[in-house]
Amino acid sequence: MSVNNHDYIKSFEPLWGSWKIEDLVGEGSYGKVYKISKDEWGFKYESALKHIEIPTREQYREAVASFDNNDENTLKEYFTDAVKNMVNEIRLMYTLRGTRNIICYEDHAVHEKNGEFGWDVLIRMEYATPLIGYIKENAMARQDVIRLGIDMCYALEACSRAGIIHRDIKDENIFISSSGDYKLGDFGISRILSGSGRAASMKGTPFFMAPEVYRGADYDIRSDIYSLGIVLYKLTNYGRLPFMPPFPNKVKYQDSEKALDMRMSVKYWISLSCPGKCWVKSYLKLVHLIWMIGLSPHRK
């Protein structure tokens, strides 16, 4: 793993023969996102580059701790499977190219590291503004949230037609294009890198997770719809999730834990409160009702 990540990523230039790195625009547990550009015939083209290292130091330590021995071949097979799974998710992104409300895949490359164990995965995508960055500087009116919800429904409809479940709908994975369209991104990358199943999902706080995903039960596209409802609720409730203390009351750590427990318990939904935003409250209750009917073993 690189000491100076910026110098390291610059070593891949020119990317795809002509692209150069401009700025770091975001980072998370499993990778960094850069703004990249190229000049051609007097025009400047811009894209986003996601750089993911497999494994990270933490992933390597966890893998070593989970095996009975530190056999290098076993570890290589383990992380080779992770790379293959990621490439499969990239292939799904490729099948959704041209969908208006989904971040457009452009290209990718997988490089095995020289002189050390691991791989560098580079994914070039459409450049768009992250929603969480946008709302820090811009207030979202009711009509903006409604439009976001509609655009995300179009995105989920496209996923459903392609047989794809996103499984990680949250505000961090929603973007705004230069034309003002809301777009869904990050298909399964963090889920693959953290492993699979409930244990992997629980490595992060499941703020937007549907109860069946939280419990490790079977799930389908309705789980994505549920998560979208939580996103809309947060956007219209002063950035607070269901069952959190109403604004402007202070939020304590135990409030988050209690709110999560209540959200995973169906009996509390009748008391859901969303001050001054009754349309979202009604929508979210409807989403939850549809979700419960759909998951009922007695449904017709």
Secondary structure as UniProt FT lines:
FT   HELIX           5..10
FT   TURN            11..12
FT   TURN            16..18
FT   STRAND          19..28
FT   TURN            29..30
FT   STRAND          31..40
FT   TURN            41..42
FT   STRAND          43..54
FT   HELIX           57..66
FT   HELIX           72..95
FT   TURN            96..98
FT   TURN            100..101
FT   STRAND          105..112
FT   STRAND          119..125
FT   STRAND          129..130
FT   HELIX           131..137
FT   HELIX           142..161
FT   TURN            162..163
FT   HELIX           171..173
FT   STRAND          174..176
FT   TURN            178..179
FT   STRAND          182..184
FT   HELIX           189..193
FT   HELIX           197..201
FT   TURN            202..203
FT   TURN            207..208
FT   HELIX           211..214
FT   TURN            215..216
FT   HELIX           221..235
FT   TURN            236..239
FT   TURN            242..243
FT   TURN            247..248
FT   HELIX           253..263
FT   HELIX           266..271
FT   TURN            275..276
FT   HELIX           278..295
FT   TURN            297..298
//
